[in-house]
């Protein structure tokens, strides 16, 4: 299934940019948890073991799956970036960034820290899928660099910028049939 590329309208300077793919990902997580719950209840009922405590156990397991699978919702405005998870909310001042690093591993994350000690972890794919969010972060990180607060992280930002440019070019070539 290929994604269609549409013209990207960047939000006005004061407006907030949001992760446009979040709602679909959250729906998928809910469907997965509901499917698991349904299967567990049907199998348990078919085996003749379903009772109140077991149904509660399976429901709790499904709720836990939702907490794990629902991605944080990322939004950004002039000078800030927020990540709203199921259980917590993180906010960082992007105009006062002191470090940006990319943590490698099973789940790659971009870790942003500001001068107040606040920290946000964001999946880099969020910026790949949402150019308005990337534009907001890029503008604010340049402002932090100009102010001299961004001490560590230009390499990580440059690498992410190159990755976004590469993926965007690949999508354009794919859509235009030049690949």
Secondary structure by P-SEA (a helix, b strand, c coil): cbbbbcbbbbccccccccccaaaaaaaaaaaaaaaaaaaaaaaaaaaccccaaaaaaaaaaaaaaaaacccbbbbbcccbbbbbcccbbbbbccccccbbbbbbcccccccccccccbbbbbcaaaaaacaaaaaaaaaaaaaaaaaccccccaaaaaaaaaaaaaaaaaaaaaaaccc
